[in-house]
C-alpha cells in the first residue's frame, strides 16, 4: 500500500464532522494522545521490563492514522509531505546524520 492509498483508506474510516474546528482539534489531540501511548509503551518495555512492543506497533499505526487525517484536513497528500521531509533531511544532513551537522542546524522552532 502506498501513502496515497493509505490516506484514502483512513478517510473512509474517519468520523465525519460538520464543524471543521472540532475536526482538526480531534485529529490534533488524537495524535498527541497516540504519541503519548507510544512513549508509554517504550518506557514500560525498557524501564519496567514489561514487553509492550505489540502495543507500541499498534500505537505507531494509530499515530500514522492521525497524521493521514491531518494531511487530509488541509488537503495535503501524505506522500508529498513524506517527500518534502526527505528533501529537508537530505539538505540538512547530506552525508547522513552527524553531531557536527546537527549543531550547525539553525532551524526554526515551530512551537515558538
C-alpha positions in Angstrom: 0.0 0.0 0.0 1.4 3.4 -0.9 0.9 6.6 1.2 -1.9 7.9 -1.1 -3.8 4.6 -0.8 -3.3 4.6 3.0 -4.6 8.2 3.3 -7.6 7.4 1.2 -8.4 4.4 3.3 -8.0 6.3 6.5 -10.6 8.9 5.3 -13.1 6.1 4.9 -12.7 5.1 8.5 -12.9 8.6 10.0 -15.9 10.3 11.6 -17.5 13.0 9.5 -17.6 16.4 11.2 -19.8 19.3 10.4 -17.6 21.6 12.5 -14.2 22.0 10.9 -12.6 23.4 14.1 -13.8 20.4 16.1 -12.4 18.1 13.4 -8.9 19.5 13.4 -8.9 19.6 17.2 -9.9 16.0 17.2 -7.1 15.0 14.9 -4.5 17.2 16.6 -5.4 15.9 20.1 -5.6 12.4 18.8 -2.1 12.4 17.5 -0.9 13.8 20.8 -2.6 11.0 22.7 -1.3 8.3 20.5 2.2 9.7 20.7 1.9 9.6 24.5 0.9 5.9 24.2 4.0 5.3 22.1 6.1 6.8 24.7 4.4 4.8 27.5 5.0 1.5 25.6 8.7 2.3 25.2 9.0 3.3 28.8 7.3 0.1 30.1 9.3 -2.1 27.8 12.7 -0.7 28.6 12.3 0.8 32.1 10.0 -1.8 33.6 10.8 -4.9 31.7 7.2 -5.2 30.6 7.3 -6.1 26.9 4.9 -3.6 25.2 6.3 -3.9 21.7 2.9 -5.2 20.4 1.2 -2.2 21.8 4.0 0.1 20.5 3.4 -1.2 17.0 -0.3 -0.7 17.2 0.1 2.8 18.6 2.5 3.7 15.9 -0.2 2.7 13.4 -2.7 4.8 15.2 -0.3 7.8 15.2 0.1 7.3 11.4 -3.7 7.3 11.0 -3.9 10.8 12.7 -1.1 12.0 10.5 -3.0 11.0 7.4 -6.2 12.6 8.8 -4.4 15.9 9.5 -3.0 15.9 5.9 -6.4 15.2 4.5 -7.9 18.1 6.6 -5.5 20.5 5.0 -5.8 19.0 1.5 -2.2 17.7 1.6 -1.1 14.5 0.0 0.7 12.3 2.6 3.2 11.1 0.1 4.1 14.7 -0.8 4.6 15.5 2.9 6.9 12.5 3.2 8.9 13.6 0.1 9.2 17.1 1.4 10.6 15.7 4.7 13.1 13.6 2.8 14.2 16.6 0.8 14.6 18.7 4.0 16.6 15.9 5.7 18.9 15.4 2.7 19.6 19.2 2.7 20.2 19.2 6.5 22.4 16.1 6.6 23.7 15.5 3.0 26.1 12.8 4.2 23.9 11.4 6.8 23.5 12.5 10.4 26.4 13.7 12.4 26.7 15.7 15.6 28.6 18.4 13.7 25.7 19.0 11.2 23.1 18.8 14.0 24.9 21.5 15.9 25.0 23.8 12.9 21.3 23.4 12.3 19.6 26.7 13.0 16.1 25.7 12.0 13.1 27.5 13.3 11.3 26.1 16.4 7.7 25.8 15.1 6.4 26.0 18.7 7.7 29.5 19.4 
